[in-house]
């Protein structure tokens, strides 16, 4: 199981990063969205506009090629690590080895502004393609921050979070605050609180979402999907599929979980057992995760009410200003 690093940032060290007046003077560009403030080992930045790949280099007290523009890709080598500072004081650390992260920022579309990003006008997305990151996201009235992985998206509001990606498996650990993790293909979401950690894998071919709780931090974690809720604790794992007939299949892969249907009926299921939520007549929104129509053997009870319309990811519209060089 992936172990998230625990970086020890002192209050004084963080304050020096956030308040240093010369940070954004290192690499002048009006359209940059962030700035590298420190690095070690091999780190390269791929410019979104030109496709040019430039290595970070220290020149005296300054860092060459340190400006980050919307859509730029940050890649670390076997020994590379870097910290990136945003104008609002949020900090992103991209760690070794072989991490691959794309950072973008722009205006939110109208649909996003009335959903999870209600009241926000700017969307900041950190797309973790591989490797691991740690971020301290400062609460903002206008900026909505998401961390996208191959298996889902972690939406945050003033949070300290670590995210790892290996292949299609994502790990999310919350150090402080809370995170809403969701997968729109299977219309599934879970809110993680401080100390909680999950591992998630989504197979786009089979439509199977594998969800396991690494650490519940002493509080059960609820996975919400149309028609029901799965209550899980440390060591529990489930596989979730959206079937062609509109039902959701839940197969317990480890531990013991409690499934509450939308009508309030509850059942307990052990590893190797399965059940369903939703009704065969409903066709939920979102992208179906499976065309097979196969449904795990049902061992649940009750007939849940129709599911609510699932939420969709926030869409970011690129800034009018093209990324700089």
C-alpha positions in Angstrom: 0.0 0.0 0.0 1.3 3.4 -0.9 2.6 5.4 2.1 2.2 9.1 1.8 5.2 11.1 2.8 4.8 13.5 5.7 6.6 16.7 4.9 7.3 18.8 7.9 6.8 22.5 7.1 7.4 24.8 10.0 5.2 27.9 10.3 8.2 30.1 9.8 9.2 28.3 6.6 5.7 28.5 5.1 5.5 32.1 6.0 8.8 32.9 4.3 7.5 31.2 1.1 4.1 33.0 1.1 5.4 36.4 2.0 8.6 36.6 0.1 8.2 39.7 -2.1 10.8 38.7 -4.7 9.3 35.3 -5.5 7.3 36.5 -8.5 10.0 38.8 -9.7 12.2 35.9 -10.6 10.6 35.3 -14.0 8.4 38.2 -15.1 5.4 37.3 -17.2 1.9 38.8 -16.8 0.0 35.6 -17.7 1.7 33.1 -15.4 -0.5 31.4 -12.8 2.2 30.1 -10.5 6.0 30.1 -9.8 8.5 27.5 -8.8 10.0 28.6 -5.6 12.3 25.7 -4.9 13.5 22.4 -6.5 16.2 19.7 -6.3 17.3 17.1 -8.7 15.9 16.9 -12.3 12.7 18.8 -12.9 11.4 20.0 -16.3 8.5 22.2 -17.4 6.7 21.5 -20.6 5.2 24.7 -22.0 1.5 24.2 -23.0 1.7 26.7 -25.9 5.0 25.8 -27.5 5.5 22.2 -26.4 9.1 23.1 -25.4 10.6 21.2 -22.5 12.9 23.2 -20.3 14.9 22.1 -17.2 14.8 24.1 -14.1 18.2 25.6 -13.2 19.5 27.7 -10.4 21.3 30.9 -11.4 22.6 32.5 -8.2 19.6 33.1 -6.0 17.1 32.8 -8.9 15.5 29.8 -10.6 15.6 29.8 -14.4 12.4 28.7 -16.3 10.4 29.0 -13.1 7.2 30.5 -14.4 4.2 28.3 -14.7 1.5 29.1 -17.3 -2.0 27.5 -17.6 -1.7 24.0 -19.1 2.0 23.6 -18.4 3.2 20.2 -17.4 5.7 19.5 -14.6 7.8 16.4 -14.8 10.3 15.2 -12.1 13.1 12.8 -12.8 14.3 9.9 -10.5 15.6 12.4 -7.9 13.5 15.5 -8.7 11.2 17.4 -6.5 9.8 20.9 -6.6 7.5 23.2 -4.8 5.2 25.6 -6.6 3.7 28.7 -5.1 0.4 30.3 -6.3 -0.4 34.0 -5.9 -3.1 33.2 -3.3 -0.5 31.5 -1.1 -1.5 27.9 -2.0 1.5 25.6 -2.2 2.0 22.5 -4.4 4.8 20.1 -4.0 5.5 17.6 -6.9 7.7 14.8 -5.6 10.1 12.2 -7.1 10.3 9.8 -8.8 8.8 10.3 -12.3 5.9 12.5 -11.3 3.8 14.0 -14.2 1.4 16.9 -13.3 -0.5 19.4 -15.5 -1.6 22.7 -13.9 -4.3 24.8 -15.5 -6.4 27.8 -14.4 -9.2 29.7 -16.0 -12.8 30.9 -15.7 -15.5 28.5 -14.6 -18.5 27.9 -16.8 -22.0 28.8 -15.7 -22.9 25.2 -14.8 -19.9 24.8 -12.5 -20.7 28.1 -10.7 -24.1 26.8 -9.5 -22.8 23.3 -8.5 -19.9 22.4 -6.2 -18.1 25.6 -7.2 -21.0 27.8 -6.3 -19.9 31.4 -5.8 -16.5 30.7 -7.4 -15.3 32.4 -10.6 -11.9 30.8 -11.2 -11.1 27.1 -11.6 -7.7 25.7 -10.7 -7.1 22.1 -11.8 -4.0 20.0 -10.9 -4.1 16.9 -13.1 -2.0 14.2 -11.6 -1.0 11.8 -14.4 1.6 9.9 -12.4 3.6 10.1 -9.2 2.7 12.0 -6.1 1.9 15.5 -4.9 1.2 17.3 -1.7 -0.7 20.5 -1.5 -1.7 23.1 1.0 -4.8 24.8 -0.6 -5.7 28.2 1.0 -9.4 29.0 1.4 -10.5 31.4 -1.3 -13.7 33.2 -2.1 -13.2 33.1 -5.8 -10.9 30.1 -6.6 -12.2 26.5 -6.9 -9.4 23.8 -6.7 -9.6 20.3 -8.0 -7.0 17.4 -8.2 -7.8 15.2 -11.2 -6.7 11.5 -11.4 -7.4 8.7 -13.8 -9.9 7.3 -11.3 -11.7 10.4 -10.1 -11.4 14.0 -8.9 -10.7 15.4 -5.5 -12.4 18.8 -5.0 -11.0 20.8 -2.0 -11.9 23.9 0.0 -9.0 25.0 2.2 -7.3 21.6 2.5 -4.0 19.9 3.0 -4.0 16.9 0.8 -1.7 14.3 -0.7 -2.5 12.5 -4.0 -0.7 9.6 -5.6 -1.2 8.0 -9.0 0.2 4.6 -10.2 -1.3 3.5 -13.5 -5.1 3.9 -13.0 -4.9 3.7 -9.2 -5.2 6.9 -7.2 -4.5 7.4 -3.5 -5.9 10.3 -1.6 -4.9 11.3 2.0 -6.3 14.3 3.8 -4.0 16.0 6.3 -6.4 18.8 7.2 -9.8 20.1 6.1 -12.0 18.0 3.9 -12.1 16.6 0.3 -15.0 15.5 -1.9 -13.7 12.7 -4.1 -16.0 11.7 -7.0 -16.2 9.6 -10.1 -18.8 10.7 -12.7 -18.6 7.5 -14.8 -20.1 5.6 -11.9 -21.9 8.6 -10.3 -20.1 7.9 -7.0 -18.7 10.3 -4.4 -17.2 10.3 -0.9 -16.3 13.1 1.5 -12.9 12.5 3.3 -12.1 14.2 6.5 -8.8 14.9 8.2 -6.7 11.8 8.6 -8.7 9.7 6.2 -7.2 7.9 3.3 -8.6 6.0 0.3 -7.3 4.0 -2.7 -9.4 4.0 -5.9 -9.0 2.3 -9.2 -11.3 2.8 -12.2 -11.2 0.5 -15.2 -12.8 2.4 -18.2 -13.2 -0.8 -20.2 -15.1 -2.8 -17.7 -16.6 0.2 -15.9 -15.5 -1.2 -12.5 -14.7 1.2 -9.8 -12.7 -0.4 -7.0 -12.8 1.6 -3.8 -11.0 0.8 -0.5 -10.5 2.6 2.8 -6.9 2.7 3.9 -7.5 4.7 7.0 -10.9 5.9 8.4 -9.3 8.0 11.2 -11.8 6.6 13.6 -14.9 7.7 11.6 -16.8 5.5 9.1 -16.5 6.8 5.5 -19.7 6.9 3.4 -19.6 6.3 -0.3 -22.7 7.8 -1.9 -24.2 6.6 -5.2 -27.7 6.9 -6.7 -30.1 4.8 -4.7 -27.9 4.2 -1.6 -24.9 4.7 0.6 -22.0 2.3 1.4 -20.6 2.8 4.9 -17.0 1.6 5.2 -14.2 1.5 7.7 -10.4 0.8 7.6 -9.7 -2.3 5.5 -13.0 -2.4 3.7 -13.1 -2.6 -0.1 -15.9 -2.7 -2.7 -16.3 -2.9 -6.4 -19.0 -0.7 -7.9 -20.5 -1.0 -11.5 -23.2 0.9 -13.3 -25.2 -1.7 -15.1 -26.9 -1.2 -18.5 -30.3 -1.6 -16.8 -29.7 1.4 -14.6 -28.9 -0.5 -11.4 -25.6 -0.2 -9.4 -23.8 -3.4 -8.5 -21.8 -3.5 -5.2 -19.5 -6.4 -4.6 -17.6 -6.5 -1.3 -13.9 -7.4 -1.9 -12.7 -7.1 1.7 -14.0 -6.5 5.2 -17.6 -5.9 6.1 -19.7 -3.0 4.8 -23.1 -1.6 5.5 -25.3 -0.6 2.6 -28.3 1.7 3.2 -30.8 1.9 0.4 -32.5 5.2 -0.3 -35.7 4.1 1.4 -33.8 3.6 4.6 -33.5 -0.2 4.6 -30.0 -1.4 5.7 -28.0 -4.6 5.0 -24.6 -5.8 6.1 -22.4 -7.6 3.6 -19.1 -9.5 4.0 -16.3 -10.1 1.6 -17.5 -12.2 -1.3 -21.1 -11.0 -1.0 -22.9 -8.5 -3.3 -26.0 -6.4 -3.7 -27.5 -3.7 -5.9 -28.9 -0.2 -5.5 -31.1 1.8 -7.8 -34.1 0.5 -9.9 -34.0 -1.2 -13.2 -36.3 1.4 -14.7 -34.2 4.4 -14.0 -31.4 5.6 -16.4 -29.1 7.8 -14.4 -27.1 10.7 -15.9 -23.4 10.6 -16.5 -21.4 8.2 -18.6 -22.3 4.6 -18.1 -19.4 2.6 -16.8 -20.3 -0.7 -18.4 -22.1 -2.0 -21.5 -22.2 -5.6 -20.3 -25.5 -5.3 -18.3 -24.1 -7.9 -15.9 -25.4 -7.5 -12.4 -23.9 -9.1 -9.3 -26.2 -11.5 -7.4 -28.5 -9.3 -5.3 -28.5 -9.9 -1.5 -29.9 -6.5 -0.6 -33.3 -5.6 0.8 -35.8 -2.9 0.0 -36.6 -1.0 -3.2 -34.8 2.5 -3.2 -36.4 5.6 -4.5 -35.2 7.1 -7.8 -31.7 8.6 -7.7 -30.9 12.2 -7.7 -29.2 13.8 -10.7 -25.4 13.2 -10.2 -23.0 16.1 -10.1 -20.6 16.8 -12.9 -17.0 18.0 -12.8 -16.4 21.7 -12.9 -15.4 22.8 -16.4 -12.6 25.3 -16.7 -12.5 27.7 -19.6 -9.0 28.7 -20.5 -8.0 32.3 -19.9 -8.2 34.6 -22.9 -4.4 35.2 -22.6 -2.5 32.4 -24.2 0.2 30.7 -22.1 3.5 32.6 -22.3 6.9 31.3 -23.1 
